[in-house]
Each structure stands twice: as structure tokens, then as C-alpha cells.
Amino acid sequence: MTSRTLAVVSAGLGQPSSTRLLAGQLAAAARDELAGRGTTVELRVVELREYAHDVVNHLLAGFAPAALRRTLDEVAAADGLIAVTPIFNASYNGLFKSFFDVVDRDTLAGKPVLLGATGGTARHSLALEHAVRPMFTYLRAATLPTAVFAAPEDWAGDDGDSALRSRIRRAGAELAEQVDRRPPATGPADPFALTTDFADLLAGRDPS
């Protein structure tokens, strides 16, 4: 049985948070689909509200505090990413944007990304296409066709067969398919890794 890792990034600011709830349901849908394909899944959940100060410090100082560095490495090492933001003023919130501003260059290139968002009204749903998706396209991520938006009325009376649940299952299946067809992620490059054989270094030989 193969094993894969999914990073789940939620930019919800409240607690409890509908953004975190949607992220969890998307993750469960993808995990269940991969399990049906004979793959075990480790979920690495990142609640950005816990790293808000570290993200700002990184932007100001140019390097990541230890806790944030570990989180950035987990995102880089994941086979797929679920990224969910609340919609403020017709776009992603500032914490969501700031986090992806400090993600290392090329981290998301080619990585399957499932996009989700929550908002106070269904009219904000278009922000997924005119704001969120373009940002990940710029980062060269492999965004999935189905993005999931949830307004307050989508949660009301949810009996498991609602339009929201159907969209969550479809998005989860798309992410599982893309993760399953790709080789396992290698994670971030080790800046201290030797690029020359140790015996050559001892002998003073030039590998070129």
C-alpha cells in the first residue's frame, strides 16, 4: 500500500471557523477517495491564524521562525495541497496572501492544489476564479477544475446530499486522481546536502 501526504491550509480567523470546516471536509473527501485506491493518507493541517505573527516576522526580517519553517517544509513535501480562505472585500484575506508570499519559490510548481473559500454571501463565489485561482496559476500550481465555495446557506440543513456535499466529493476525487497519478513529492531541497562524493572531497578531487 502506498502512502501520500496532503497539506491542508486554512486561513480562517475565527474559532470555530467555517473556513476550517470546509477545509476539513475537502481533506476527508480526498482522503477517502485515495483510500479507495489503496493509498494511505497523512493529513498535515495548517491553521494560519496560529502563524500570523511568524508570517509577518518573515516578511519583515526575510527568514522564517522555526515553527513557520517546519510548516513551509511540510507544504513543500506534500503530494497535494488544499487551500481554503475566507473572502474579504471580494478577494482572499491578507493572512492567506501573506503566507503564500513567503512560500519558497517553485514549491507549488506542478503540485495539485484544490481551492476552497467561504463567504457571507454566494455573490462572493466568483472571487475563487478572479482572485484565488490566478494567484496559484502565477505560482505554477496545478489547480483542479472544481473549486468549492460555501456560503452560510450552504451549511443549513445539510443532509449529506446537498449541492455543497456533491461539489466537495467531486473536488476530493479530482485531487485524489491527480495525486495518485504523480510520483511521490520529494519535498524541499536540502541546502546542506553534499553535491560531491565525500571521498572526492577528502581526496581533493574536482568532480567536474
N, C-alpha and C positions, 0 to 999 in steps of 0.2 A: 504493500500500500504506500502510495506516495504521500508526501506532506508538503503543504503550502502555507504561506503566511499572508494575511490580509491586514493592512493598516487601515484603521477607521478613524478619521479626523473629524471631530465635531467642534464647531465654533459657537455653539450655544453659550449664552452668557448667564442665563437663569439656572436655577436649580429647584425643582425639576425643569427639564428643558425639552420642548417638543423637537428641537433640532437633534438632541441626543437620542430621543426616542426613535426618530426616523432613521438615524444612523445605525442604531441597534437592529432595527427591523431589516434594513438593507443588508447588514452584515449576516444576520441569521438566514436570510433568503439565499445569499451567495454560499454560505457555509453548507446549508442543507443540499443545495444543488451539487456542490463539489463532493459532498459525502455520498450522494447517489452515484457519482462517477468513481467511487473507490478512493477518494482523496481525503486525508485528514487535514483539518484547517486550524491554524492558530490565529486568533484574532488579537491584534495589538491596538487597543483603543486609546486614542489621544484626545483628551478634552482640553481644548486650547485655553480655556479660562484658567487652568492650573499653571500655564506657562506664559501668561500675559506679560509679566514683569521681565521674564527672561528674554522674550522676543524683543521687547523694547531695548533692553540692555545690549542685545546682539546688534540691533540696528545702530545703536549709538557707539558701541565700542568696537564692532567689527569681528567679534568672536563670540561663540556660544558658551554660556554657562554649562556645567557638566550635565545637568538634568536635561536641558534642551538638546545638547549634543547627542545624548543617547536616543532621544526621541527622533531627531533628524536621521540618525543612522538606522533606526527601526523602519522609518518610512522608506529610506533608500533600499533596505534589504527586503522589503515586502514584494510579493509576487503581484499584488494588485492593491489598489487604493480606493477607499470610499471616502469622499469628501463632501461634507454637508455644512451649509452655512445658513443662518437666518438672513432674510433680505431686509436691509435697511435702505431707505431712500432709493429704491429701485436697483440695488446692487448688493454684492456681498458685504459683510460687515468688515470693519477695519482690522479686527484681530485675524480674521481669515486671510485677508490680503497680506498682512504683515508677516504671518507665518510662512506663507509661500514665497514671500520676498526673501526669506533667509534660508529657504531650502537650497541645498548646494546645486550648482549648475549641472545640468544633464541628469539629475536624479530621476526626473519623471519622463525622460525621453523614452518613448516606446512602452511605458508602463500602462497597463489597463487601468482606467480611472472611471468609477461610477460617480456621477454627480447628483447631489440632492440639495434641496433647500426648503425652508419653511417661511411662512409669512402670514401676516394678519388678514390678508385677503387674496383670493385667487387671482386678482389682477396683477399681482407681483410675479406670477409664474413665468412670464416672459423673461424675467431677469436671468433665469438659467441660461437662456440662449443668447441674450445680447450682452451679458456681463461675465457670467461664470465660465461658460464654455470657451469663449475667446481667450480668457486668461490661460486656461490649461492647453489650448491649442498653441499659444505662444510658447509654453513650456515644453511643447512637443510630446505631450502625453497622448496616449491612445484612448481618447474619451469614447464612452459607449453611446450607441444611438439613443437609448432610453435614459432620460434624466427624470428624477422624481421630485415633484413639488407637493407639499402638504400645507393646506390652509386649515384653520380651526374646524371648519365644517366637515373636512375630510375625516377627522377623527371621531366625529359624533356618530354614535350608533354603529360603529364598525363591527360587522358580524363575521368578518373573515372572507367575505366575498365581494367587498366593496371595490370601486374603481381604483382606490389607492392601493389596496392589497394586491390587486391584479397587476398594477404597474410595478409595485415592489418586487413581486415574483418574477416578472419579465426582466426587470433590470438585474436582479440577482442571477438569473440564468445567463444573461449576456456576459456578466462579469465572470461567472464560473467557466463559460466556454472559452473566453479569451485567456484566462489564467491557465486552463487545462492544456491549451494548445501551445503554450510557450514553455521554453526551458526554464528551470528554476532561476530566480533572480540571484545575482552574485553579490549584491549589496555594494556599499561604498568602497572605493579603493582605499587600501591601507597606505597612508602617506609614509609609513616607516618600513614598508615592505622592501626587501632586497630585490633589486632588478639584476644583480650579478651573482653568479655562483660564489658561495662563501670561500671555497677552495681557491678560486681565481683571485679573490681579494687578498687572501693570505699570501699567495704566490706573487702578487703584484702584476698579474697578467691583465692586459687590456682586452676585454671581451669583444670589442669592435674589430 
